[in-house]
Structures are given as structure tokens and as C-alpha cells.
Amino acid sequence: MRLFVVFAAVSLVPVLLLGLVLAASYRSDAAERGLAEGRAQAALFAHIAVEPLLAGADLSRPLTAEEVAGLDRMSQSAADGGEIVRLRLRDLDGRIVYSSDGSGDVEEVDDEALEAAEGEIVAEVTHLDADDNGGGTGDVGIRAAEVYRPLTDGTSDVPIGVLELYLPYDPIAQDVEAGLDSLYRDLAVGLTLLYLLLAGISWSATRRLRAQVARNAHLAEHDQLTGLPNRTAFQKRLDEVLAAADRGGPAVAVAILDLDRFKEVNETLGHDTGDALLGQLGRRLSAAVGEQDLVARLGGDEFGLILVSAEATALSESVARVQRVLGEESDLAGLPLVVEASIGIARAPQDGSDAATLLQHADVAMYVAKQAGSGVASYHKELDQYDAARLALVGDMRRAIDGNELVLHYQPKIDLRTGVVDAVEALLRWNHPERGLLMPDRFLPVVEKTGMIDPMTEWVVDAALTWAASGRAPAMVRVAVNVSARNLVHASFADQVLAALVRHSISPDRLAIEVTETALVADLQRAELSLRRLAAAGVRISVDDFGRGQTSLSHLSTLPLHEVKIDRSFVTDMSEVHSHAAIVRSVIDLAHNLGFEVVAEGVETASVLDALREAGCDIAQGFHIARPMPADQLEEWLSAPSAVLKSRI
């Protein structure tokens, strides 16, 4: 409503200004019409009444008594009839030779009279004797249309003198004002309708805008599939209840719930059934918690719960209700199904006083519950002894993303047909403040089991595109990024990647997404939807570690792929192990027949490189060509490839 009132008030200003401008224009036009009518009456009076009396006589000579008498009779008659107020005749030098009321100085010369002597017609609205031109007998203050026009002899356009005529203006003004009043009414009606129309449009637009803003606000903080609050709303609510707890409010606990074997539901019953299951569970969980509590879908098959007033007894009761609703049968596609889940719990303040710490510890507890098969685990420090190094890394990952501890190294890929760099693969490293530089195998396996894989992948994509858009990367070199199975099953993943490309002004064909066979098999239908969105936009899609997973040929032929990367376990020793060499050649032939390019990773010797070239492999990657390196070293390497590298290729 406030927005509408502001817009209505603001829009009233231009409408009023438009009305004032049009009213001024109408009045100006009306005055001009009045003068035009005066000029027309003066012309008629000159031709019919004055010029015939003069019979073409030049006014430079004195008028005869007969001419004066005729002019007096005509002027008096016209004045009595209200047709004129005053009549004067002037010679071509502008001097008065006749005045109907004896006014005026015979030696007085008006500029208007001289203009009329030159053939101009001059007209203006004035008040009689306002210029105090002396001697008049008329009533001072009478409004008149004062007209100066040339007089002719009636047979030619040659002027013989000047007619100075004062016409009563009030009758003319009444006619003009009558028309002007009508115009004003029409203008007022038109502007009122215009304002009402604008107000109506504003009201409608404001309502639609408010509704759209409300929808956008709802979508920004709610999961579209289940209707539950999303991670953003979960974080906001958690910050609020923790702040209230610091001020003496009720205690708070956070629970992370991850479904067990949810992938099997998708693969066996289909994704529509899996979606329906998530919707049912969301409604059940919401009904199982208290009014002050919150259930959110954090992503995939992971839910987050905020439990307020979570004293020991109340917390146990809440967790028991959650487990009870999870244990209820769900009727999906005509089949009864019981869902199992792993729940990790962290309480404030003993397990953490801020949202980030509580979420980290709840993640750790959930991971412990999943590994132990216990269903529920509460966080406590002793749990860090359970694979302490890996669990601690999970807790540190949030800090690593926010604290710029993650870095990317890049490994070039060489086109074996031309010898030039085709792309670089972005490989994640963690510059841990206590443990030094960590390779992905130290932290990725456990991170992939938690919700941290999503913000971590988002960081990798953004960092890789930032480098590609920095101007230091060659314009034609593509950057490849690895993604996990958990990333691909999120409906928003493709949108996030495409939004990042737009944000960095990078052409989609300069980005490659590498997906392992295992990730594809984990949730093929959802992964295919994400990959098709990306491929349709121009992003290159690659199957990584091909040959180690379980991708069937039917899947391989239908997926929107551009290249296949042969797993290093077959490539590295293919010059010594003939069976591996045969597998590599078979994969190359198969991929080429399907229209894919082939990348061989793990090239560590010149003999392997030669064998790949002979087998028709397209692109090679490995230590023999170049090791992964930071961006600044890569830029130097790309600008001046060494002679050793050229000889290797």
C-alpha cells in the first residue's frame, strides 16, 4: 500500500504539470483566435465601410468636408451599433488625419501605424486610452481589440493610408471564453481519467509486484520440492534462536538427518517416487517437532532440524518422535516402504555456541551414526577419536571455504594431433593451517558424505572461472572442473553453474564438467537432467575414470557427452601390460564410433605417449607432460613451453 501511495502521489505531479501546460496553451490559442477574429472584422470593415467612402483618395492630402461627414455618419452608426469603439485614419507617414472621437495628436506617430503602412497587419488586446494618447472622449478602461491595417484604393494592393480601428473585445472574449470553458472541462475530464488509469495500472502493478516479491522471498528460503525451508532459511533461523539463547532464552540443538540407501529408492522405483518420498517425510517431520522448532531440507536426501527448548528429556522425546515417523510405512507406487536415516545431534552451548560450529559437529555426529549404523549419534569430543583426522577435517571445511584456505592447481591437457594445450584441469588442494597442503584424497571422500560438498564445489567452479576470466589465461584454453554425485542430483546445480558463467562473462564452451562413472551410476536419471541442461548451454561434458565404473554402453550412447577420459589404471602401464593396451585401444575405437573425443590421463612415460598417439588418442594428460601447478606457474608454463616438453610431445 505504501508503494502505491507514493507512486500515486508522484504520478499526480506530472499530470498536474501537463494540465497547466495544456491550459496555458489553450489560453494562448484562445487569445490568438480572439485577435484573428478582430483582424477579420477590421478587414471586413475596411473593405465595406471605409474604402468606398475614400474612393481611392490618398490620405496624404486633407480630407474633404464631404468625406469627413461620411466618415462621421458611418463611425457614429457603427459605434451606436456596438460594432466599433473608435476609428482613426492615418496617412502613410503615420500621422492622424481623422479620428471618430477627436482623440489623438495629429503629430503623434505609432510604430504600429508605420508597420501597417508597410503592408503589415498589427493587432493586440488593449484598454482604450491606456497609453494616454490624449484628447479622447472614450471611456478609459474599455477592453478593445486594437487593429492597424493598410487601406487601399479598392482596385489594387497599393496602400493609400492606415486604418486604426478599436473593436469592442468583450463580445469576442465571451465567444472565446465559452469555447475555452468547454476545453477546460474536457481537459479536466481527460486528465482525471488519465490519472485514474495510471492509478489503476499502479495499483495492479503494485499488487503483482508485492505478490512476486512474496513469491521470490518464499522461493529464496524454501525448497521447491518439499515446500520446507531451505539451507538459507535454516541458517537464518539458527542464528536467531542462538542469539535468543545467549540472552537467556531456551536451549537449542541442531540435528542433521541423512536418509540411508535413498539412492536405491530412486534407482528401483524412479525419481518421481523418490521425490514423493521426500515430500512425505518433510510433512511428517514437520508434524513431529514443536511449534518453535524448524525442519528444513538442506539438499538431496539431507534434512536439518532446529530443536528449541532442547533440554535432555525434551531432546530425547523429539528425536524419538522423529525416529517414530521415519519408521512409519510409506505407500509409494503401491509398495510399502520403511525409511531409515542417520541422525547427528549437536547442542548449544556445550557443543558450540555459533551456527557454523554446531553444523560442523552435527555433520560429524551424523557421519559417525552412518558409519556405525547406530541411527542416532550425539556429538561429544570423544567422537573425534573416531577416525579423528578425517572427522576434524569435516569440521574445518566450513572455515576453509570462508577463510580462503582452498586453492586450485592446474594440469594441462595436450592435443596429440597438434601439440598445443587443449585445456587445463582444475585440481583442488587444501592449504590447511596446521597440516599443510592436503591432496583431495585426504578430505574429499568424507566431505562427499556431508552437505559441505555443495559449497565446496561451488567454490571450485567460481575460482576456476575467476582465473579463466582474469585475462591471464589463454583465450582458447578450456578449464575442466570435477563434480560429485551429490552435486548432480540437485536440481539447482546446473542453474548455479550457468549463473557463474554469466557472472564471470565466460563462454560456456570454455568450461568442462568432469563426472566420474560412479557419480553417473549413483543417480543416473537426475545426473542426466543436470548434464543435459549444461550441455544444451554449450558446457563440455566428460566422463572421468572411464573403465573403472559400471556405465553401460546404452547409458554411454544416450548421455550428452563430448569426451571420455580413460582411467589412469589402464594408461600408466599400457606399454608393459598388453591387456591394458588392448583395453585402451578398444575404448578409443568405441568412443570415436560414438562421436566422442578421448582423453588419456596418467601419461608418465614417452613410450605410453607414443602408444596413445599410434592408437589414435586425441588428448593426453599426465606427469610426463606437466605436473599440476599453481595458477602463476601455469601462466608462465603456458607462455613459454619448454623445449623438453616440445620434444616429449
N, C-alpha and C positions, 0 to 999 in steps of 0.2 A: 504493500500500500504506500509506503513512504517513497519508494522509487516512482510510483505512478504520480503521486502528488508533486514531486519535484519535476518530473517531466511535463506534467500539465501546466505547472507554473512557468517553466522555462519556455514551453511552446506558445504560451499566451503572448509573450513579448514580441516574437516576430509577426504573429497575427495582428497585434495592435499596430505595430510599425507599418505593416502592409496596409492596414486600413487608413492610417494617417497619410501615407504616401499617395494612395489612390484617391482619398478625399481631397488632398491638395491638388492632385492632377485634375480631378473632376472640376474643382472650383476654378482652376486656371483655364480649363477648356470652356467652362461656362462664361467666364469673363470675356474670353476671346469671341465666343459666339455672340455675346451682347454687343461687342464693338463691331463685329461683322454685320449684325443687323442694323446698327447705326450707320455704317458706311453704305449699306444697301439703301436705306431710307434717304440718306443725303444724296446719293446718285439719282434716285427717282425724283427727288425734289428739284435738283439742279436741272435735269433734262425737261421736266414737265412745267415747272413754275418759274424758274429764274431765267434760263437761257432764252426762252421765247420772248420775254419782256425786253431783253437787251438787244435782240435782233442782230447779234454778232458784233455789236459795238465794242471797240477797245476801251477797257476801263482806265486806260492812261489819260483819257480826256474826261472832263467833268460830265456828270450825268445831266440829262435834260430834265426839266420840271415834269414833263410827261412821264419819263422813266422813273423818276423818284416817286411820283404819285402812284404809278402802277405797282412799284415795289412796296410802297406803304400799304396799299389796299391788300395786296397778296400776303404780306407779312402779318398784318393785323388779323386777316381771316384765318391764317394758319395758326397764329398764336391763340386766337379765340377758340379754335377747334382743338387746341391742345396738341397740335402736331409739332410745333417748334416752340422754343423759349426765346431765342434770339437769332437774328440773321445779320451777317455783315458781308459786304463785298470789299475786296481789296484789289489793288492793281498788281501788276507783275513785280513791282518793287516791294510789295507787302504793306503799302500804306492803305488805311481805311478810306474808302470812297463812299460807303453807305453803311449805316447801322440802323436796324429796325427800332431800337430803343434809345438811340442817341448816345450810346455808351462808346467808350474807346477814344483814344487820342489819334488824330489823323496822322500824326508823325510817328506814332508807335509802329514798330515793325517786329512781328513774331517770327521766330525761326521756323515754326511750323508753316507759316504762310509762305516763306521763301521755298521750303521743300515742296509745298503744293504747287508753287509757280513753276518748279522744275518738272512737274508731272507726277509727283508722289501724292498718295492719299494718306493723311495722318489722322488718327483717331485715338481718343483717350477718354476715360471717365473722369470727370472733374466736378467741382462745385462752382456754380455760377459766381463770377467776380471774386473767386478765391485768390486770384493773382493780383487783385486790387488795381485792375487796369483802368479804373476811374470813370466817372461820369455816368455809370449805369443806373437804370431805374428798376432793374430787376431785383428779385428777392435773393439776397445773399444766402448761400447755403443750399440752394436747389441743386440736386444732382442732375448732371446733364452729360450727354454724350457729345463731346466737342469734336467736330469733324472739319478738317481742312481738305478741300479737293479743288482741282483745277476746273475752270469754266472754259467752255469752247464756244465757237460761233454756231455750233449745231450741225455744221456740214463737214467739219474736219476735226482732227485731234489737236490742232494748234491752240494753245491756251490764250484766252484774252484777259484772264484775271483769276482771282481765287475766291471761292465761296467759303466763308467761315460760318458754320451752322451749329447751333446748340439745340439738341433734341432732348426732350424730357426722358430721363433714363429710368425712372421708376417703373413705367409700364414695361419697358424692355426687361428690367431686372425681375419683375414679377413673373414674366414668362420663363426667364432663365431659372429663377429660384424654384418655380414649380417643377421644372424638369430635373433640377438638382436635388430637390427633396426626394423625388422618385428614385434617382440614382443612389442617394444616401440610404434609402430604405433597402434597395436591392443589395447595396454593398454590405449593409449591416446583416441582412439575412444570409448572404453568401459567406461572409466571414464567420458568422456564428455556426453555420453548417460545417464550414471547413474546420473550425476549432473542435466542434463535436466529433467530426470524423477523425481528426488527429487524436483526440482524447480516447475515442473508441479503439483506434488502432493501438494507441499506447497501452490502454487497459488490457487488450487482448495479448499484445506482445509481452507485457509485464507478467501476466498470468502464465503464459507459456514459458517465459524466461525463469520465473520462480519454480515452475514445475520441472524445467530442465535442470536448473541448479540443484533442486532437491534430488532429482534422479541421479545426477552426476555425483552429488555428495554421497548418496546411498551406494552407488556402484564403486566409488573410490574406497569405501570402507566395508564393502560386503562381497562375499563370494557369490558369483552368478549361479553356480550350480546348486548350492545348498541354501543360499539366502542367509547364511551365517556371517557374522563379522569376519573380516579377513585379517591378515597379519598386521596391517596398518592400524586397524581399529583395536586389535588385541594389544598392541604396544601402547597405544594412547590410553586405553582403559587401565592397563597395568601401571603406567606412570601415575595415573590419578589415584588409584587405591593405595599405592605405596606412599604417595605424598600424604594421603589421609592417615595412613598408619603411623607415619612419623609424627603427626600432630595428635597422637593418642587414639586414633581410630582402630577398628578391628584388625586382627591379624590377617595375613594374606599368604596363600600358597599358589604355586603355579604347577600345573600338570601338563605334560606333553604326552599325547596318546597317538601311537602309530599302529595301524592295523597290520596284523600278521597274515601273510600269504594273500594279500589283496590282489596281487598280480594274477594268481590262479583264477580268481573270480573273473577278471577281465578276459583272460585267455580262454576260459572254459565257457562262460556264459555271455561274453561280449561286453563291450564298453557301455552300452546303454544300460545293461543290468548293473554294472559296476557303479555307474552314475546314480542309478536309482537307489542302490545300497547306501552310497554316501549321503544321499538326501534323507533316507530313513534314519540313519544313525545320527545325523545332525539334529533332526527333530527329537529323537529320543534323548540324546544327551542334554539338549536344552531343557527338556521337561524334567530331567533328573537332578538338575542343580537348583540352587536357591535364586531368589529374585535379584540379589545383589551380585550373583556370580555371572560369569560370561563363558560362553562356548564359541570358539572361532575355528574356522578351517584355515590352517596355516599353509596348506599346499599339498597336492597329491592326496595321499591317504593319511595325512597327519592333522590332528586336531590339537588345539590348545585350550586349556581350561584355567580360568582365574577363579579361585575359591576364596571368598571373603568370610571373615569370622571363622577362620580355619584353625581353631584350637584342635588339640589332638583327637578328641572324641568326635567333634563335628567333621574334621577332615576324614577320619576313618569312615564315618557314615556316608559322606559324599562320594568317596571312592567306591564304597560298597554299592551304592546306588548306580554309579556309572558302570561298574562291572556287571551288575544285575541286568541293566538294559542292554548291555552288549551281549549278554548270554541269551537274550530272547531270540527266538527263531524269527527269521525274516523270510517272507514268501517272495521269492524272486524267480520270475519266468516259470512259475509253477513248481519250483523246487524249494524245500525248506533249507535254510542256511543259518548256521550259527557262526557269528564273527568272533574272532579272538583278537586281542590287542595287547601291546606292551605299553605300560604307563610309567613315566618317570615323574617324580614329585620333588619340588624344592620349595622350602618355606622361608618366609621373611620374618625376622631379620637373621635367624641363625644360619641360613644357607646363602644369604646375600641380601643386601639392602637396596640394590638397584635392579632395574629390569633386565639389563644385559647379563648380569651375574646370575640372576635367578633362571633365566632362559638357558644359559650355558649349563648350569648344574642340573636343570631338569632334563636337558638333552643327554647329559652324561648318565643320569639315572635311568632314562628310557633305554639307552643303549645297553646298559647293564641288564635291565629287565629282559630285553630281547635276546641278548646273548645267553643269559641264564635260563630263559624260558619260564621265569617266575611270574610273569604277568604284570606285577607292580614292583617298583623299587623306589625308595625314598633316598634322596641324596644325603650322604654324610662323608666326612673327609676320608674315612677308611676305604671308601669305594675307589679312591684314586690309586689304591694298591692293585686294583683290578686292571691289568694292562695299563699301569699308571701313565706311562709316557703317551700312549695314544689318547686316553681319555682326557688328559690335561691339554693335549693339542686341540681337542674339540672345544674345550672351554676357552682356549686362547684365540680361536679362529675369528670370533666376532671382533676382538681387539685388533687382530692382524689386518682385517679389511679396513676398519676405521683408522688405524694407525699407520697405514702405508707400509706395512711390513711385507706385503706380497710384491713380487717383481716378476717380469717376464723375460725369458731368454728366447732367442730366435734361432732356428736351424734352417739353413737354406735347402731348397729342393732344386735340382738341376735338370733341365730338359736335355735328355740324352741325344735328341736329334739335332739340337742347335748349340748345346753347351752353355746356354745362358740360364740365369736364375729365373725359375718359373714362379716360385712362391717361397714364403718362409712360414714355418710352423711356430706358433706361439706356445711356449712350454712354461708352465707355472713353477715358480720357486718361492719358498717362504724364508725370508731373512729373519729368522727367529732371534729375538734379542738375547736369549740365553743358550740356545742350541745351535746357533749358526745357520748356515744355508741348508735348508731341508729340501730334498727331492720329493716329487709328488707321491711316490710310493710310501713315504713316511706318514702322510696325512690324508691323502685322497680316499683310501678305502673306508676309513671310519667317518670322514666328513660326508661321503655319499650316503651314509645311512641316516643322516640328520637333515634338518631343514637348512643347514648352512651351505649346502651345495648350491642353492639357488643364488643367494647374494654373491657367493664366490665366483660362480660362472658369469654373473652379470658384471662383476668387476673385471674379469679377464677379457670379456668382449669389449668393454669400454676402454680398457687400457690398450688393447691391440689396435682398435680403431683410432685411438688418440695418436698413437705412433704413426699409423698409416696416413693420417691426415695432417701430420706435423710439417710435411714438406721435406723431411729428411729421408723419407722412404721413396724409392724409385716409383714413378707414376704407374708403371705397368706390373709391379710386383704384387702378387696376391698374398694376404695373410690368412693363415688357417688357425682355427680355434677348435679345441676338443670340448665336447659336451657329453653329459652323462645321461643315463636313462631317466633319472628323476627330472632333469630339465625338460626332456622331450614330452613327457606326459602332461605337462602343464599347458593348458590351452593358451595362456598368455605368453608363452616363451617366444613364439615366432613374432608376435607383436613387439615384444621388448627388443629383439634383435633388429627388426626393421626400424623401430624408433631410434635406436642407437645409430644406425646408418644415416638416417635423416639428420640427426643431431650433429653428426660429425661431417656431414656433406660428403659421404663416401659412396661411390657407385657400388651397388650390390655385388657386381661381378668381381670386386676386389676382396671379397670375403668368402672364405671356405669354411664350412662346418664339417668337422670330422666326428663321426659317430662309430663306436665300436659295434661289432656284430652282436655282442652280448646285450648292448643297450637296445638294439633293434628287436631282438628276440624277447626281451623283457616285457615289452608292451608295444607290439608291432603296430596295431591299429592307431593308437594315439600318436606314436612316433611318426607314422606315415603322414598323419594330418599336419603335424608341425613342419615336417620336411617339405611337404608339397607347398605349403604357404611360402616357405623360404625360397624354394626352387622357382616358383612362379614369379617371384620378385627379382630373380637373377642371381641369388646366392648359390655358390657352388657346393654340392653335397658329396661327401666322400665317406666310404665305408672303411674304417680303420681296422687294423689287425685281422684282415680277411684271411680265412683259412683256419682260424683258431676257434671261432664261434660255431653257431648252428644255423646260419642263414640258408634257407633252402633256395634252390635255383628259381622257383616260382616267385619267391619274395624278391630275389635279386632282379628279376626281369620287370617287375611292376613298380619298384620303388623309383622315386625321381632322383636317380644317382647320376653323377658326372664322372666319378673316378673310384677305383678300388685300390686300397693300399694293402699289399701283400705283407703278412705278418713277418717280423724280423726273424722268427724262429726258423722259417724256411729259407730266408735270403742269406743270412750271415754265413752259413756253411755250405751253400749250394754248390760251390766249386769242389768240395770234398765229398758231399753226400749226394749220390746220384738220384736217390728218391726225392730229395728236396728240390733238386734242379728240375726233375720231371714235373713236380707239383707247381713250381713257379712257371714253367713254360705252359702248362695246362691252364693255369689261372689267367696268364696273359692272353692266350688264344680265346678263352671263354669271354673275358672282359671285352676284348676287341670285337668279338662277334656280337656282343650286346650293345656296342657303341660306347663303351666306357674307356677312359684312359687308365693306365696302370702306373701306380707309384710303388717302388720297392724301397722299404725302409730297412735300416740295419746294414747298409753297404759299408764294409770296413776294409776291404782289400781291392786292389786293382783287378785281380782275377774275377772277383764277383761282379765288378763294374763291367768288365768285358763280356762276361757271360750274359748279363742282363741286356747289354746292347745287342748282342747276337740274337737273343730271344725276342727282341722287338719291344722291350720295355720302354715306356715313354719317359718316365721321370724317376730319378734316383735321389735318395736321402740317406745320410749316414756319416760316421766319423771320417771315412776316407775322403769325403768331400769337404765337410766342415762340421765342427762340433757346435752344439748350442752356445750362444754367446749373448751378452747384454746388448741393448739397442745401440749404444755408442760404438762398440766394437763391430757390430753388424754393419753399421753405416760405413765405417772405414773399410771393412771387407768388401762391401758391395761396390764402393767407389774405385777400388783398385785390387781386383782378384790377383792373387799371387801367381807367379809363373809355375810354382809347384802344382797349384790347383788346375791350371790350364793343361799341364802335362798329364795330370791324373785323368782329366776328362777326355 
